Amino acid sequence: MHAIGTLFRVDRKDRRRMGSTKRFLFPVLLTFVSTLLFAQPRQDGDSQPPLTRMLFVFDASNSMNAFWGNKTRLEVAKDLMLRSLDELEGKPDLELALRVYGNRSPISGGKQDCDDTTLEVPFSANSAPAMRTLMKGLRAVGTTPIARSLERSADDFPAATTPAGSQPKRGERAIRNVIILITDGIEACDEDPCAVSRALQSKGITLKPFVIGVGLEEAEKYTLRCIGNFFDADTPELFEHVLKIVLSQALNTTTAQIDLLTDEGKPLETDVPVTLYDQRTGQIRYHIVHTLNDRGQPDTLMLDPVLTYRVVAHTLPPSESGEVRLKPGQHNTITLPAGRGTLRFKVGSGPADAHVIQTIVRRKGDMSTLHVQELGAEQLYRTGLYDLEVLTLPRLAIPDVRIEQGKVTEIAVPRPGVLNVLAATPGHGAIFVKRDDHLEWVADLDATVTRMQLRLLPGKYQVTYRSRNAKRTELSLTKEILIESGRSATLSF
């Protein structure tokens, strides 16, 4: 991750000037970074819940000495951290760690140390006492390298055995990585926390910040919004409230079911692949095949409550629900309309034919191809009207086909016949179908061969031919022929 840091650094020739000009802002930024490494249906007998690793990244920069109410911001933040540790200590399936920046290198003579960020207490199941001891003696003396601290925090987590977004193998344990960043200021080292956010997202870590600010200019709020959600506040009490929300989301098990609704509003559609995307980044977070449990109800999933989701059920066409927010620690229901019926193609009677005929399926009023379905096959589609184009010769248009909930719509397509065209010499020409007194072009003759075979729908056809060697128009020949379903016919020239 350190090698990535060069991507985030912008012009740093004036870095030192930042020490003397750093604005004493009142924001408190809580950045919650959470990755649930798999979407796991809840099953009876699951013996290993996910392991949560929670990294606090704490601001001990000089500006934390400014007063907020009747205490300094450092005192308020330390008190809340110590109270949080009392609640977190001893919780099962939880490991804590602490990174601090701005606590080792005082700002002096306009100079600042942008590398002043240290993992003070590494992850362990019993790290709370060491964190408590360090917090009690913590002093705020340095600068605010937010981007660099976030960048390096990615390496503070032990390497996962299961890649982000994948299903753990049997015997492996799922891991949730959480970062909570507490700071009172904006980036002071000419680096870009937003770029760090994007890079972490590319590695499967999603920043979900909560920003609390007092008296900020709109432009200053924008610099924080680029990495997450912004909240205005003017009391330490609201800071405490938001911190409790973040810890609740980090620790609580949140379950959800996805109801794929029939046209009657019943959650009975199933066996559909479903993808849950991070609404903010577009990244895939979970990819599952929907199922009903033994009681006929949508199965229960364990989901990360921090993210806002865009949920896509991959029906034909797909059903989508955006801006899905989960309530932490509760059972949530996500609903999508997904009523479906079956489209089945039936080929007319006649001898078996190995030739495959395909049909283009389009949603009514939409010329884009939704699906290509073979004759003889069946496929589930969302309920509604469809236009079909059967790729026979000539093409067969079947408009306004209605797909109804839970029903089979059967379309019968005549079995083609075979036309053999034999010529003494190769020649130019074409095949036309006769529709009353109108001729409709079907296909050109191949002027390089003397034998052609075409599969045609039953009907009356006319073939016009002129030898390639004949240089006079009146030497053109025209013949008519009847094509019957499943039978062969031959024309000779």
C-alpha positions, 0 to 999 in steps of 0.5 A: 500500500505504501507504493500507492502513496505516490499516486496521492501526492500533489505539489508539495513544494509549499508543504512547510507553509501549511504548518503556520496557515492550518485553519483551526476548524471545528469539524469532527470526521468519523470515517467508517470503512467496512468490508464484509468479505462475503454474503453468507446466508444464515444457516442453523449450526453456523459456529463461527460469526465474522471476526471484526477488526476495528482500527481507530485512527486518532487525530492528535494534531495541535489544533485539537488543543482548541476549546470545544465547549468547556473542554478542549477537543482533545479532552472531549475525544479522549473521554469518548474514546475511553468510554467506548473502550469500556464498552468494547473491551471483552466483546467476543469476535472483536479485535482493536487497534489504534493509529495516531497522527500528530502526537510525536513531532511538534510543529516548530518554526513553520515546519511540520512532519507529514510522516507523523502517523504511527500504529501505536497499538496493533491488533489483538483480542486484548489491546484495550488496556494498551489503548487506554494507557496510551490515550490517557497520556496522549498530547496533541502537538503536530500536524494533520496528515489525513491522507497518509494516515488512511493510506498506511492504515490499510496495511495495519490489518493482518492479511486476509486469507480470503480475498475481498468479495469472495466466499470463504472456503470451508473452515475459513472465517469471514473478516470485517475490517473497520476504520474509525477516523476521528479528526478536527481538521482538514488535510494539512500536507498537500495530499488528497484524501479523496484519491486515497479513498478511491484507491482503497475502494479499488482494493475492496475497502469502502470509505463511509465517512460521517463528518461533523462540522461547526461553522464551515464554509460551503467550500470546506464542506465540499472537501469533506463530502468528496469522501462521504456523508456530512453532518453539521453539529455544534455540540460535543453531545452530537459527536457522542451520538454519531460515534455511538451510531458508527460503533453500532453499525460496526458491531451489530449483526444485520440481516436482510431478506430479498423479496422478489414479488409476483404481480400479486405482491407475493414474495414467491419468485426465486432462483434468480441471481441477485447483485448488491452494489455499493451505491456510491462506488458502483463496486459489487459487494454481494453476488448470490442466487436467490432462494427460498428456505425450507419454509418457502420464505426468502432466505436470510442474508448477513449484510454490512449495514454501513453501505447504501446498496443498489440491488439488481435482480437479474430477471429478463429484463432485470429488476432494480432497486436503488438507495437501499439503506439497512437498519443496523442490528435489525432484520431488513426486507428488500423488495423488488417487483419480479413477476415472471412468466414463461415463453415457450416456442413450439416448432410445427410437426415434421421430420427432425431437423438439426438446424437451429432457429433463433428468435430475437426477443424485444420488450414492446416499444424497445428495439434493443435485443433483450434476448435470443431464444432458440426454437424448442426452448423455453425462458422466463421473462418479466410479465408484459408485452414483447415483440418477437422476430424469428430468424427464419427465411423469410423472417417472421415477426410476431408482435404483442406477445403477452407474458403473464404471471406464472403462466406459459405462453406458447408460440407455434412456429411452422417447421421450415421446408427445404428449397434446392436450387440447381443450375447448369452454370453459376448465375445471378438472381434472388428468391422472393416470397409471394404475398398476394400480388406482392414479391418480398425479397428473401435471399440472393442466389450465390453467383459462384456455385451451381447448387444452393440449399435454403430452409424456408417457411411454408409458402409460395416462392418465386426464383429469378435466375440469369446465367453469369455467362448470359449478357442479355436481360431477356435471358432471365428465367423465373420459376415458382415453387411451393414450399411445404413444412418439413418437405424438400423441393427442387428447382432446376435452371 
